[in-house]
Amino acid sequence: MTTLIDLSATLNTHDKGPRPPTIEYVSHQKSAERCAVAYGVQQSDFKGGGYAAIEHLHLTTHDTTHLDAPWHFGPTSEGKKAKTIDEVPLEWCYSDGVVLDFHEKKRGDRISADDLKKELSNIGYQLKPLDIVLIRTDVYKQLGKKDYANLNPGMSRDATLWLIDQGIKVMGIDAWGWDRSLGDMIDELKAGNKERFWESHYLGQEREYCHLERMANLDQIPIPFGFKVSVFPIKIEAASGGWVRAVAILD
């Protein structure tokens, strides 16, 4: 029997972090009122006096669970025009998954290439090209809190580069961002340390890759490897990212 584990956060209006989304819920009754006028009919002409419920959303392509396209990191990658989200190959977005557990790392910690190698050794797995590597921090459990963007450890440049060198094109994390907490990076930037500000994001200008942010439930996957991951993004023309319904698939 196939088991599906939802690795996506729920988009809602309770988010107190940066850029909280807004959702206007249009009820069946309100929809009927609007559409009766638009169609030139009476509301009573609709069955039961109601019509199709819809929602209007206002958010960025980098809110909720999403995939960052190379275009997000800069206009070029590896000397070529960077791919936008509608140009990301579908082959990158469905593959064998690997969960690396770093939930004991603290806010602001940098996950290094040596950390990755040690964890892979612990679980007895060797990466292969196009594996989808998922970094577990458990910070997703704080989703909705005001300081959500300032709670996570993150991937260092050398760790991200090492994954790319193993042939990894898509990697993801269950925290606000792939890099370290926003507040720590800003504090360091103000102190003159520019090299560590979005160090993994800016790496995307040199080496082509994508990463997922704001995933959830990585701790619910019962095995560190031996499962599939599906992370197909919404196809938005010329966009820097797209929302993803990420799923782990276990047989």
Secondary structure by P-SEA (a helix, b strand, c coil): cbbbbbccccccccccccbbbbbbbbcaaaaaaaaaaaaccccccccccccccbbbbbbcccccbbbbcccccccccccccccccccccccccccbbbbbbcccccccccccaaaaaaaaaaaccccccccbbbbbcccccccccccccccbbbbcaaaaaaaaaacccbbbbccccccccaaaaaaaaaacccccccccccccccccccccccccccccccccccccccccccccccccbbbbbbbbbcc
